[in-house]
Amino acid sequence: MSNKQTRTDVILIGAGIMSATLGTLLKELVPDWKITVFEKLANAGEESSNEWNNAGTGHAALCELNYTVEKPDGSIDISKAININEQFQVSTQFWSYLVNRNLIRHPQDFIMPLPHMSFVQGEKNVTFLKKRFEALSNNPLFQGMEFSDDPEKLKEWIPVIMNGRTSKEPMAATKIDSGTDVNFGALTRMLFDHLKSENVEMNYKHSVEDIKQTKDGSWEVKVHDIDSGKVKYHKAKFVFIGGGGGSLPLLQKTGVPESKHIGGFPVSGLFLVCNNPEIAAQHHAKVYGKAKVGAPPMSVPHLDTRFIDNKKSLLFGPFAGFSPKFLKTGSNMDLLSSIKPNNLVTMVAAGAKNVPLTKYLIEQVMLSKEQRIEELREFIPHAKSEDWDIVVAGQRVQVIKDTAAGKGTLQFGTEVINAADGSIAALLGASPGASTAVHVMLEVLEKCFPQHMKEWEPKIKEMIPSYGVSLVENPELIREIHTSTAQTLGLSEKLPLQIARQSVS
């Protein structure tokens, strides 16, 4: 590469929620470090973090049925739900810290209280939901959850879903009022505005073309200025690749051993958006159902109230689809060019294993609007096609890797890949993604800066009081955190009744 380099301490690639979170954490921990950001689009939060490209759910496992699995003995495994809930609590604590310090303002612009519900039909599913409710409601993290299979009660909770429903099939729902709708696009832009005020160098319309490690262990990043056409080189001791679906190709360019034998499978999505404000006004919740057999977890159907641009919207979906692009603004060659000699076997094995998933995605792509409306009618029986428009959501790239389960195993979570020396890290994967960004970025710090963690720990605990503590084993701390974050973020009115009472007493 070139000898003409601009030196910095940290390079963040991609101006999404992950880079925004990591940059904000680092600025609090080591204010004198120089941070440089490169984003190929014209603004922050335009790809996976954009409010129209994700469900906006504050994922805390309150309503997502795929986070609680029924075991062979009939019991419900809630361990994943507990982990995800605790991770979301980490996010709300950090956001509260930023609001309390006036580093970001007007939390109502990015987070709103909203009930989270699960809705199922059929005797088997109702039995599962009741067992899930019993397992979760006994846990202090899920206090305030209600269950009902009474049609009259369900009409109170979800009138749009129950209106005109004539089926005698059993149905049931759970409801918890401490759920949230999060505008991750707005939050991302707020965080980058803050970072810019802290002298973080923001470079939009700059595409990273190559990343190479130098003899001294630093990284040299080749950057293309899209407007001027010029190519520049930047050198940093640490690089974070937070480019959403674009992270995998960049990670592969590094050549680190950890980047090998990993592939990516892109999944696109569509939502139906209600254009009739009268219908949108009648629904006030995020209501999640069960995924169809063969569908990826990210395709769990849900009817969502959203708050975008200070306007209440109603979305249904997602409908999964397939595109070879790794980003919404990517290239049709993304998937093909990601196949390398070191991951070819992994990718072939994944293809052989996931024929039913491929078939499902093809079927989803071929759906007409009316067929999508028919699926919506499972939630809203009398839905009219003219009341709904189709919006193309974001791209997600599921990680494919060799695991104990075999070669080419498709992963549905979020995963940090870092070099052994901690000098570079990348975030791959999808759900629960943005909701757990703070937890995931703390994981990056722990993996890449172990030599600093003891020194940083007091500040981290100031920002995130539960850091290093199991919330589920500390009910008193849960109450304190729920109360303080709800007050700071403007969620107090929707505190679970038990917690509200306890905080008053």
C-alpha positions as CSV (number, residue, x, y, z in Angstrom):
1,M,0.0,0.0,0.0
2,S,0.9,3.7,0.2
3,N,3.4,5.4,2.5
4,K,1.1,8.5,2.6
5,Q,-1.1,7.6,5.6
6,T,-3.3,9.4,7.9
7,R,-2.9,8.0,11.4
8,T,-5.6,7.5,13.9
9,D,-6.3,5.3,17.0
10,V,-9.5,3.7,16.0
11,I,-11.3,3.2,12.6
12,L,-15.0,2.4,12.6
13,I,-16.3,1.1,9.3
14,G,-20.0,1.6,8.8
15,A,-22.1,4.4,10.4
16,G,-24.8,2.1,11.9
17,I,-25.9,1.4,15.4
18,M,-23.0,-0.9,16.2
19,S,-20.2,1.6,15.2
20,A,-22.2,4.4,16.9
21,T,-22.4,2.4,20.1
22,L,-18.8,1.3,20.1
23,G,-17.6,4.9,19.3
24,T,-19.7,6.3,22.1
25,L,-18.4,3.8,24.6
26,L,-14.8,4.4,23.7
27,K,-15.3,8.2,23.9
28,E,-16.5,7.8,27.5
29,L,-13.7,5.4,28.4
30,V,-10.7,7.1,26.6
31,P,-11.7,10.6,25.5
32,D,-8.3,11.4,24.1
33,W,-8.3,8.5,21.5
34,K,-8.7,9.7,18.0
35,I,-11.6,8.0,16.2
36,T,-12.3,8.0,12.4
37,V,-15.5,6.8,10.8
38,F,-16.0,5.7,7.2
39,E,-19.5,5.2,5.7
40,K,-20.1,4.7,2.0
41,L,-23.6,6.2,2.1
42,A,-24.4,9.9,2.5
43,N,-25.8,9.7,6.0
44,A,-25.6,7.6,9.2
45,G,-28.1,4.8,9.9
46,E,-29.2,4.3,6.3
47,E,-28.8,0.5,6.0
48,S,-29.7,-2.2,8.6
49,S,-30.1,0.4,11.3
50,N,-32.6,2.5,9.4
51,E,-36.1,2.7,11.0
52,W,-37.7,1.3,7.8
53,N,-35.3,-1.6,7.6
54,N,-36.0,-3.3,10.9
55,A,-38.9,-4.1,13.2
56,G,-38.1,-1.5,15.7
57,T,-38.7,-4.0,18.5
58,G,-36.8,-3.5,21.7
59,H,-36.0,-7.2,21.7
60,A,-36.2,-8.3,25.3
61,A,-37.8,-11.8,24.7
62,L,-41.1,-10.5,26.0
63,C,-43.1,-11.7,22.9
64,E,-40.7,-13.5,20.6
65,L,-41.7,-17.2,20.8
66,N,-38.6,-18.5,19.0
67,Y,-36.5,-17.5,22.1
68,T,-38.4,-20.0,24.2
69,V,-38.2,-23.7,23.1
70,E,-40.3,-26.6,24.3
71,K,-38.0,-29.4,25.4
72,P,-38.8,-33.1,24.8
73,D,-40.1,-33.5,28.3
74,G,-42.7,-30.7,27.6
75,S,-41.0,-28.1,29.8
76,I,-40.1,-24.7,28.4
77,D,-36.4,-23.6,28.1
78,I,-36.3,-19.9,28.9
79,S,-32.5,-19.6,29.2
80,K,-32.2,-17.7,25.8
81,A,-35.1,-15.4,26.7
82,I,-33.3,-14.5,30.0
83,N,-30.0,-13.8,28.2
84,I,-31.6,-11.6,25.6
85,N,-33.7,-9.7,28.2
86,E,-30.6,-9.0,30.3
87,Q,-28.8,-7.8,27.2
88,F,-31.6,-5.4,26.4
89,Q,-31.5,-4.1,30.0
90,V,-27.8,-3.3,29.3
91,S,-28.8,-1.1,26.3
92,T,-31.5,0.8,28.3
93,Q,-29.0,1.5,31.1
94,F,-26.5,2.9,28.7
95,W,-29.1,5.0,26.9
96,S,-30.3,6.3,30.3
97,Y,-26.7,7.3,31.2
98,L,-26.4,9.2,27.9
99,V,-29.7,11.0,28.5
100,N,-28.8,11.8,32.1
101,R,-25.5,13.3,31.0
102,N,-27.2,15.3,28.2
103,L,-25.0,13.5,25.7
104,I,-28.2,12.7,23.8
105,R,-31.6,14.4,24.4
106,H,-35.3,13.9,23.8
107,P,-35.4,10.1,24.3
108,Q,-39.0,10.1,23.1
109,D,-37.5,10.6,19.6
110,F,-36.1,7.1,19.7
111,I,-37.9,5.0,22.3
112,M,-41.6,4.7,23.2
113,P,-43.4,2.5,25.7
114,L,-45.5,-0.1,23.9
115,P,-47.1,-3.4,25.0
116,H,-45.4,-6.6,23.7
117,M,-47.8,-9.5,23.0
118,S,-47.7,-13.1,21.7
119,F,-50.7,-14.3,19.8
120,V,-51.4,-18.0,18.8
121,Q,-54.1,-20.1,17.4
122,G,-54.8,-23.8,17.7
123,E,-55.0,-26.0,20.8
124,K,-51.4,-27.1,20.6
125,N,-50.1,-23.6,20.3
126,V,-52.4,-22.3,23.1
127,T,-51.0,-25.1,25.4
128,F,-47.4,-24.0,24.5
129,L,-48.1,-20.3,25.1
130,K,-49.7,-21.0,28.6
131,K,-46.6,-23.1,29.6
132,R,-44.3,-20.4,28.3
133,F,-46.3,-17.8,30.3
134,E,-46.0,-19.9,33.5
135,A,-42.3,-20.3,33.0
136,L,-41.6,-16.6,32.3
137,S,-44.0,-15.0,34.7
138,N,-42.3,-16.7,37.6
139,N,-39.1,-14.9,36.6
140,P,-38.3,-11.4,38.0
141,L,-37.3,-10.2,34.5
142,F,-40.8,-10.9,33.2
143,Q,-43.0,-9.5,36.0
144,G,-46.2,-8.1,34.8
145,M,-46.9,-10.5,32.0
146,E,-50.5,-11.5,31.6
147,F,-52.1,-14.5,29.8
148,S,-55.6,-14.8,28.4
149,D,-57.6,-17.3,26.2
150,D,-60.8,-15.4,26.9
151,P,-62.1,-13.9,23.6
152,E,-63.6,-10.9,25.4
153,K,-60.3,-10.1,27.1
154,L,-58.5,-10.5,23.8
155,K,-61.0,-8.0,22.2
156,E,-59.9,-5.5,24.8
157,W,-56.2,-6.1,24.1
158,I,-56.2,-6.4,20.3
159,P,-59.5,-5.2,18.9
160,V,-58.2,-5.0,15.3
161,I,-57.1,-8.7,15.4
162,M,-60.3,-9.9,17.1
163,N,-62.8,-7.8,15.2
164,G,-65.0,-10.0,13.0
165,R,-63.2,-13.2,13.9
166,T,-65.7,-16.1,13.5
167,S,-63.4,-19.1,14.0
168,K,-64.1,-21.4,16.9
169,E,-60.5,-22.4,17.0
170,P,-58.8,-21.9,20.4
171,M,-56.6,-18.8,20.6
172,A,-54.6,-17.1,23.3
173,A,-52.3,-14.2,23.9
174,T,-49.8,-12.9,26.5
175,K,-49.3,-9.2,27.2
176,I,-46.7,-7.2,29.0
177,D,-46.8,-3.4,29.2
178,S,-43.1,-2.8,29.7
179,G,-42.2,-3.4,26.0
180,T,-40.8,-0.7,23.8
181,D,-40.7,0.5,20.2
182,V,-37.2,1.7,19.3
183,N,-36.3,3.9,16.4
184,F,-32.8,2.6,15.8
185,G,-32.2,5.0,12.9
186,A,-33.0,8.0,15.0
187,L,-30.8,6.7,17.9
188,T,-27.9,6.0,15.5
189,R,-28.1,9.6,14.1
190,M,-28.2,11.0,17.7
191,L,-25.1,9.1,18.7
192,F,-23.2,10.2,15.7
193,D,-24.2,13.8,16.2
194,H,-22.8,13.4,19.7
195,L,-19.6,11.8,18.4
196,K,-19.1,14.6,15.9
197,S,-19.4,17.1,18.7
198,E,-16.6,15.2,20.5
199,N,-14.3,15.7,17.4
200,V,-14.8,12.2,15.9
201,E,-14.0,12.5,12.2
202,M,-17.0,11.5,10.1
203,N,-16.4,10.6,6.5
204,Y,-19.6,9.9,4.5
205,K,-19.6,8.7,0.9
206,H,-16.3,7.0,1.6
207,S,-16.0,3.3,0.6
208,V,-13.4,1.0,2.2
209,E,-11.8,-0.9,-0.6
210,D,-9.1,-2.9,1.3
211,I,-7.7,-3.7,4.7
212,K,-4.1,-4.9,5.3
213,Q,-2.1,-5.5,8.5
214,T,1.3,-3.8,8.6
215,K,4.5,-5.2,10.1
216,D,3.9,-3.3,13.4
217,G,0.5,-4.9,13.8
218,S,-1.5,-1.9,12.9
219,W,-4.0,-1.8,10.0
220,E,-3.8,0.2,6.8
221,V,-7.2,0.9,5.3
222,K,-7.6,1.9,1.7
223,V,-10.5,4.3,1.3
224,H,-12.2,5.6,-1.9
225,D,-13.7,9.1,-1.7
226,I,-16.8,8.6,-3.9
227,D,-17.3,12.3,-4.6
228,S,-13.7,13.2,-5.5
229,G,-12.7,9.8,-6.8
230,K,-9.5,10.0,-4.8
231,V,-8.0,7.0,-2.9
232,K,-6.5,7.6,0.5
233,Y,-4.9,5.4,3.1
234,H,-5.5,5.5,6.8
235,K,-3.6,3.6,9.6
236,A,-5.0,2.6,13.0
237,K,-4.1,0.4,15.9
238,F,-7.7,-0.9,16.0
239,V,-10.4,-1.4,13.4
240,F,-14.0,-2.3,13.9
241,I,-16.0,-3.5,10.9
242,G,-19.6,-2.7,11.5
243,G,-21.0,-2.6,8.0
244,G,-24.0,-4.8,8.4
245,G,-24.2,-7.3,5.5
246,G,-21.1,-5.7,4.1
247,S,-18.9,-6.8,7.0
248,L,-18.2,-10.3,5.8
249,P,-16.4,-9.2,2.5
250,L,-14.3,-6.7,4.4
251,L,-13.4,-9.3,7.1
252,Q,-12.3,-11.6,4.3
253,K,-10.0,-8.9,2.9
254,T,-8.1,-8.8,6.2
255,G,-6.8,-12.4,5.7
256,V,-6.9,-13.1,9.5
257,P,-7.3,-16.9,10.2
258,E,-10.6,-16.1,12.0
259,S,-12.1,-14.9,8.7
260,K,-11.7,-18.3,7.1
261,H,-14.4,-21.0,6.8
262,I,-17.1,-18.5,7.3
263,G,-19.8,-17.7,4.8
264,G,-22.9,-15.6,4.6
265,F,-26.5,-16.3,3.4
266,P,-28.5,-13.1,2.5
267,V,-32.2,-12.8,3.4
268,S,-34.2,-9.9,2.3
269,G,-37.6,-8.7,3.7
270,L,-40.8,-6.9,2.9
271,F,-43.4,-5.3,5.1
272,L,-47.0,-4.4,4.5
273,V,-47.6,-0.8,5.8
274,C,-51.1,0.3,6.6
275,N,-52.0,3.6,4.8
276,N,-55.4,3.9,6.6
277,P,-54.9,6.0,9.8
278,E,-58.2,4.8,11.2
279,I,-57.0,1.2,11.3
280,A,-53.6,2.2,12.6
281,A,-55.2,4.1,15.5
282,Q,-57.0,1.0,16.7
283,H,-53.9,-1.1,17.3
284,H,-51.4,-0.3,20.0
285,A,-48.9,-3.1,20.5
286,K,-46.3,-5.3,18.9
287,V,-48.0,-8.7,18.4
288,Y,-45.8,-11.6,17.5
289,G,-47.0,-15.0,16.2
290,K,-45.3,-18.3,15.4
291,A,-43.0,-18.8,12.4
292,K,-44.2,-21.2,9.8
293,V,-42.4,-24.6,9.5
294,G,-39.2,-24.1,7.5
295,A,-39.2,-20.3,7.9
296,P,-36.1,-18.5,9.4
297,P,-36.6,-17.0,12.9
298,M,-36.3,-13.5,11.4
299,S,-39.6,-14.3,9.5
300,V,-41.8,-14.6,12.6
301,P,-45.0,-12.8,11.6
302,H,-45.8,-9.7,13.7
303,L,-48.3,-6.8,13.6
304,D,-46.4,-3.8,14.9
305,T,-47.3,-0.3,16.0
306,R,-44.3,1.8,15.1
307,F,-43.4,5.4,15.8
308,I,-41.5,6.9,12.9
309,D,-41.0,10.6,12.2
310,N,-43.4,11.4,15.2
311,K,-46.1,9.5,13.4
312,K,-47.8,6.3,14.5
313,S,-47.6,3.6,11.8
314,L,-48.8,0.0,11.5
315,L,-46.7,-2.7,9.8
316,F,-47.1,-6.4,9.2
317,G,-44.5,-8.9,8.2
318,P,-41.8,-9.6,7.5
319,F,-42.1,-11.5,4.3
320,A,-38.8,-13.2,3.6
321,G,-37.2,-13.0,0.2
322,F,-33.9,-13.7,-1.5
323,S,-31.5,-11.4,-3.1
324,P,-27.8,-12.1,-3.7
325,K,-27.0,-8.6,-2.4
326,F,-25.4,-8.4,1.1
327,L,-26.7,-4.8,1.5
328,K,-29.9,-3.1,0.3
329,T,-27.5,-0.8,-1.7
330,G,-25.1,-3.7,-2.5
331,S,-24.2,-5.6,-5.7
332,N,-25.9,-8.6,-7.2
333,M,-22.4,-10.2,-7.2
334,D,-22.0,-10.0,-3.4
335,L,-22.9,-13.6,-2.6
336,L,-20.9,-15.1,-5.5
337,S,-17.8,-12.9,-4.7
338,S,-18.0,-14.0,-1.0
339,I,-17.3,-17.6,-1.9
340,K,-13.6,-18.3,-1.4
341,P,-11.5,-21.5,-1.6
342,N,-11.4,-21.5,2.2
343,N,-15.2,-21.4,2.7
344,L,-16.3,-23.3,-0.5
345,V,-17.0,-26.6,1.4
346,T,-18.7,-24.7,4.1
347,M,-21.0,-23.0,1.7
348,V,-21.8,-26.1,-0.3
349,A,-22.6,-28.0,2.9
350,A,-24.9,-25.2,3.9
351,G,-26.7,-25.3,0.6
352,A,-27.3,-29.0,0.9
353,K,-28.6,-28.7,4.5
354,N,-30.9,-25.8,3.7
355,V,-32.9,-26.9,0.7
356,P,-36.2,-26.5,2.6
357,L,-35.2,-22.9,3.6
358,T,-34.2,-22.1,0.0
359,K,-37.6,-23.4,-1.2
360,Y,-39.4,-21.4,1.4
361,L,-37.5,-18.2,0.3
362,I,-38.3,-18.8,-3.4
363,E,-42.0,-19.2,-2.5
364,Q,-41.9,-16.0,-0.5
365,V,-40.4,-14.1,-3.4
366,M,-43.1,-15.3,-5.7
367,L,-46.0,-14.2,-3.5
368,S,-48.3,-11.6,-5.0
369,K,-49.6,-8.7,-3.0
370,E,-53.0,-10.4,-2.6
371,Q,-51.3,-13.6,-1.3
372,R,-49.5,-11.4,1.3
373,I,-52.8,-9.8,2.3
374,E,-54.1,-13.4,2.8
375,E,-51.4,-14.0,5.3
376,L,-52.2,-10.7,7.0
377,R,-55.8,-11.9,7.3
378,E,-54.6,-14.5,9.8
379,F,-54.0,-11.5,12.0
380,I,-56.6,-9.0,10.7
381,P,-59.5,-11.1,9.3
382,H,-61.1,-8.3,7.3
383,A,-58.0,-6.6,6.0
384,K,-58.5,-4.8,2.7
385,S,-55.8,-4.8,0.1
386,E,-56.3,-1.1,-0.6
387,D,-55.4,-0.2,3.0
388,W,-51.9,-1.6,2.8
389,D,-48.8,-0.8,0.8
390,I,-45.6,-2.9,0.4
391,V,-42.3,-1.5,1.7
392,V,-39.0,-3.2,1.0
393,A,-37.1,-3.7,4.3
394,G,-33.4,-4.2,4.8
395,Q,-31.0,-7.1,3.9
396,R,-29.7,-9.5,6.6
397,V,-26.8,-11.8,6.1
398,Q,-27.0,-15.0,8.3
399,V,-23.6,-16.4,9.3
400,I,-22.6,-19.8,7.9
401,K,-19.8,-21.6,9.7
402,D,-18.5,-25.0,10.7
403,T,-19.6,-25.9,14.2
404,A,-20.0,-29.0,16.4
405,A,-23.3,-29.5,14.6
406,G,-21.4,-30.0,11.4
407,K,-20.0,-28.1,8.4
408,G,-22.0,-25.3,6.9
409,T,-24.3,-24.6,9.9
410,L,-26.6,-21.6,9.4
411,Q,-26.4,-19.3,12.5
412,F,-29.3,-17.0,13.3
413,G,-27.7,-14.9,16.0
414,T,-25.3,-12.0,16.2
415,E,-21.6,-12.9,16.3
416,V,-18.4,-11.0,17.0
417,I,-15.3,-12.2,15.0
418,N,-12.0,-10.9,16.2
419,A,-8.3,-11.5,15.4
420,A,-6.4,-13.3,18.1
421,D,-4.3,-10.1,18.8
422,G,-7.5,-8.0,19.3
423,S,-6.5,-5.5,16.7
424,I,-9.5,-6.0,14.5
425,A,-13.1,-7.1,15.0
426,A,-16.2,-7.5,12.9
427,L,-19.8,-8.0,13.7
428,L,-21.7,-10.5,11.6
429,G,-25.3,-11.9,11.8
430,A,-28.7,-10.4,12.4
431,S,-31.3,-10.8,15.2
432,P,-31.5,-9.7,17.9
433,G,-28.9,-7.2,16.6
434,A,-29.5,-3.5,17.3
435,S,-31.5,-4.2,20.6
436,T,-28.4,-5.8,22.1
437,A,-25.8,-3.4,20.6
438,V,-24.4,-2.2,23.9
439,H,-23.9,-5.8,25.2
440,V,-22.3,-6.8,21.9
441,M,-19.9,-3.8,21.8
442,L,-18.9,-4.5,25.5
443,E,-18.0,-8.0,24.2
444,V,-15.8,-6.3,21.5
445,L,-14.1,-4.3,24.2
446,E,-13.5,-7.4,26.4
447,K,-12.1,-9.4,23.5
448,C,-10.0,-6.7,21.9
449,F,-8.9,-4.6,24.9
450,P,-8.4,-7.1,27.8
451,Q,-5.4,-5.1,29.0
452,H,-7.6,-2.1,29.6
453,M,-10.7,-3.7,31.2
454,K,-9.6,-3.5,34.8
455,E,-8.9,0.2,34.4
456,W,-12.2,0.8,32.5
457,E,-14.4,-1.3,34.8
458,P,-15.4,1.5,37.2
459,K,-16.5,3.8,34.4
460,I,-18.4,0.9,32.7
461,K,-20.2,0.2,35.9
462,E,-21.1,3.9,36.2
463,M,-22.7,3.7,32.7
464,I,-24.2,0.3,33.1
465,P,-24.8,-0.6,36.8
466,S,-25.6,-4.2,36.1
467,Y,-22.2,-4.8,34.3
468,G,-20.7,-8.1,35.5
469,V,-23.8,-9.0,37.5
470,S,-26.6,-11.5,36.8
471,L,-29.8,-9.6,36.9
472,V,-32.0,-12.7,37.2
473,E,-30.2,-13.5,40.5
474,N,-30.7,-9.9,41.8
475,P,-34.4,-9.0,41.8
476,E,-33.8,-5.8,43.8
477,L,-31.3,-4.6,41.2
478,I,-33.9,-5.4,38.4
479,R,-36.4,-3.2,40.2
480,E,-33.9,-0.3,40.6
481,I,-32.9,-0.5,36.9
482,H,-36.5,-0.8,35.6
483,T,-37.6,2.2,37.7
484,S,-34.6,4.5,36.9
485,T,-34.4,3.7,33.1
486,A,-38.2,4.0,32.7
487,Q,-38.2,7.4,34.4
488,T,-35.2,8.7,32.4
489,L,-36.4,7.3,29.0
490,G,-40.0,8.4,29.6
491,L,-41.4,4.8,29.9
492,S,-42.6,5.1,33.5
493,E,-46.3,5.0,32.7
494,K,-45.9,1.5,31.3
495,L,-44.0,-0.1,34.2
496,P,-45.3,-3.5,35.2
497,L,-47.8,-3.0,38.0
498,Q,-45.8,-5.1,40.5
499,I,-42.6,-3.1,39.9
500,A,-44.4,0.3,40.0
501,R,-45.9,-0.7,43.4
502,Q,-42.6,-1.9,44.7
503,S,-40.8,1.3,43.6
504,V,-43.4,3.4,45.5
505,S,-43.3,1.4,48.7
